[in-house]
């Protein structure tokens, strides 16, 4: 497709390839977040139910932003479910998980892998294939993905700390713990 956006063909193709990958992975993550949102059970339900919904919205918006930039550069995006599954390196959840903290861990793992892929793409695009608009777009997506990882890890970490403290108390009797900052 012809466009008035001035860019070498080599640079355009590199940008489109990255943007298509981000679009596919973001859509896959959005679907997984909704799956977790709908299926989770347990004492963390209220907080994680809302968080998974927010992550689904963030990743859907990220897919839209990346896809629109790719389209502006001349790409034709195939984003049906089969194409997304084929082009996204983000895997499915193993089995039918309902436990909130297990789902949070699975989602955090996949978001962290997505963040790593975006960071790698930024490294490539900052060379002679770079484009300030594409780089800024990816950097903004990366910031939100890493924030979502942090939010999920905060749920998981708190539970791990409590379990460890309970194990220590049951083995050695009650002990005083240092206050958390």
C-alpha positions as CSV (number, residue, x, y, z in Angstrom):
1,X,0.0,0.0,0.0
2,X,1.2,3.5,-0.8
3,X,1.5,5.9,2.0
4,X,2.8,9.5,2.4
5,X,4.8,8.4,5.5
6,X,8.4,8.8,4.4
7,X,10.5,5.8,5.3
8,X,12.8,3.4,3.5
9,X,11.2,0.1,2.5
10,X,13.7,-1.8,4.7
11,X,12.8,0.3,7.7
12,X,9.1,0.1,7.0
13,X,9.2,-3.8,6.8
14,X,11.2,-4.0,10.0
15,X,8.7,-1.7,11.8
16,X,5.7,-3.7,10.4
17,X,7.2,-7.0,11.5
18,X,7.6,-5.8,15.0
19,X,4.2,-4.1,15.2
20,X,2.5,-7.2,13.9
21,X,4.2,-9.4,16.5
22,X,3.2,-7.0,19.3
23,X,-0.3,-6.9,18.0
24,X,-0.7,-10.7,18.0
25,X,0.9,-11.1,21.4
26,X,-1.2,-8.3,22.9
27,X,-4.4,-9.8,21.6
28,X,-3.4,-13.3,22.9
29,X,-2.7,-11.7,26.3
30,X,-6.0,-9.9,26.3
31,X,-7.8,-13.2,25.7
32,X,-5.8,-14.9,28.5
33,X,-6.6,-12.1,30.9
34,X,-10.3,-12.4,30.2
35,X,-10.1,-16.1,30.6
36,X,-8.5,-15.6,34.0
37,X,-11.0,-12.9,34.9
38,X,-13.9,-15.2,34.1
39,X,-12.6,-18.5,35.7
40,X,-10.7,-17.5,38.8
41,X,-11.7,-18.7,42.3
42,X,-10.4,-18.2,45.7
43,X,-9.9,-15.6,48.4
44,X,-8.1,-13.2,46.0
45,X,-11.1,-13.2,43.7
46,X,-12.2,-9.5,44.1
47,X,-8.8,-7.9,43.6
48,X,-7.6,-10.3,40.9
49,X,-11.0,-10.2,39.1
50,X,-10.7,-6.5,38.6
51,X,-6.9,-6.6,37.9
52,X,-7.4,-9.3,35.1
53,X,-10.1,-7.1,33.6
54,X,-7.7,-4.1,33.6
55,X,-4.9,-6.1,32.0
56,X,-7.3,-7.3,29.3
57,X,-8.2,-3.7,28.6
58,X,-4.6,-2.6,28.6
59,X,-3.5,-5.3,26.2
60,X,-6.4,-4.8,23.9
61,X,-5.6,-1.1,23.7
62,X,-1.9,-2.0,23.1
63,X,-2.9,-4.3,20.2
64,X,-5.1,-1.5,18.7
65,X,-2.3,1.0,19.0
66,X,0.3,-1.3,17.4
67,X,-2.1,-2.4,14.7
68,X,-3.0,1.1,13.7
69,X,0.6,2.1,13.4
70,X,1.3,-1.0,11.3
71,X,-1.7,-0.2,9.1
72,X,-0.5,3.4,8.7
73,X,2.8,2.0,7.4
74,X,1.0,-0.1,4.9
75,X,0.5,-3.4,6.6
76,X,-2.6,-5.6,6.2
77,X,-3.2,-7.2,9.6
78,X,-4.7,-10.6,9.9
79,X,-6.0,-10.8,13.5
80,X,-8.5,-13.6,13.5
81,X,-8.1,-16.1,16.3
82,X,-6.2,-18.6,14.1
83,X,-3.7,-16.0,12.9
84,X,-3.2,-14.6,16.4
85,X,-2.5,-18.1,17.7
86,X,-0.1,-18.8,14.8
87,X,1.9,-15.5,15.1
88,X,2.0,-15.0,18.9
89,X,4.7,-16.7,20.9
90,X,2.5,-16.4,24.0
91,X,1.3,-19.8,25.0
92,X,-2.0,-21.0,26.5
93,X,-2.4,-21.6,30.2
94,X,-1.7,-25.2,31.2
95,X,-5.0,-26.9,31.9
96,X,-8.0,-25.5,33.5
97,X,-6.6,-23.2,36.2
98,X,-9.0,-21.6,38.6
99,X,-6.7,-20.7,41.6
100,X,-6.3,-16.9,41.6
101,X,-2.6,-16.8,42.6
102,X,-1.7,-19.6,40.1
103,X,-3.5,-17.6,37.4
104,X,-1.7,-14.5,38.5
105,X,1.7,-16.3,38.2
106,X,0.9,-17.7,34.8
107,X,-0.2,-14.2,33.6
108,X,2.8,-12.5,35.1
109,X,5.1,-15.0,33.3
110,X,3.5,-14.3,29.9
111,X,3.5,-10.6,30.4
112,X,7.1,-10.6,31.4
113,X,8.0,-12.6,28.2
114,X,6.1,-10.1,26.2
115,X,8.0,-7.2,27.9
116,X,11.3,-9.0,27.0
117,X,10.3,-9.4,23.4
118,X,9.3,-5.7,23.2
119,X,12.6,-4.7,24.8
120,X,14.5,-6.8,22.3
121,X,12.5,-5.2,19.4
122,X,13.4,-1.8,20.7
123,X,17.1,-2.7,20.7
124,X,16.8,-3.7,17.1
125,X,14.8,-0.7,16.1
126,X,17.1,1.8,17.8
127,X,19.7,1.1,15.1
128,X,19.4,2.1,11.5
129,X,15.9,0.5,11.3
130,X,14.5,2.9,13.9
131,X,11.7,5.3,13.7
132,X,11.0,7.7,16.6
133,X,7.2,7.2,16.4
134,X,7.5,3.4,16.4
135,X,10.1,3.5,19.2
136,X,8.0,5.8,21.4
137,X,4.9,3.6,20.8
138,X,6.7,0.5,21.9
139,X,8.3,2.2,24.9
140,X,4.8,3.3,26.1
141,X,3.5,-0.3,25.7
142,X,6.5,-1.6,27.5
143,X,5.9,0.7,30.5
144,X,2.3,-0.5,30.9
145,X,3.2,-4.2,30.4
146,X,5.8,-3.9,33.1
147,X,3.4,-2.1,35.4
148,X,0.9,-5.0,35.0
149,X,3.7,-7.5,35.8
150,X,4.4,-5.6,39.0
151,X,0.8,-5.5,40.0
152,X,0.5,-9.3,39.5
153,X,3.8,-9.9,41.3
154,X,2.6,-7.9,44.2
155,X,-0.3,-10.3,44.7
156,X,1.9,-13.3,44.4
157,X,4.7,-12.0,46.5
158,X,2.5,-11.1,49.4
159,X,1.1,-14.6,49.5
160,X,4.5,-16.2,49.4
161,X,5.7,-14.0,52.3
162,X,2.7,-15.0,54.4
163,X,3.1,-18.8,53.6
164,X,6.8,-18.6,54.6
165,X,6.0,-16.8,57.8
166,X,3.3,-19.3,58.7
167,X,5.7,-22.2,58.0
168,X,8.4,-20.6,60.3
169,X,5.9,-20.1,63.1
170,X,4.6,-23.6,62.9
171,X,8.1,-25.1,63.0
172,X,9.7,-22.9,65.7
173,X,6.7,-21.4,67.5
174,X,5.6,-17.8,67.2
175,X,8.3,-15.3,66.6
176,X,8.4,-11.6,66.1
177,X,8.7,-10.4,62.5
178,X,10.4,-7.3,61.3
179,X,8.0,-4.7,60.1
180,X,7.7,-4.4,56.3
181,X,8.6,-1.1,54.8
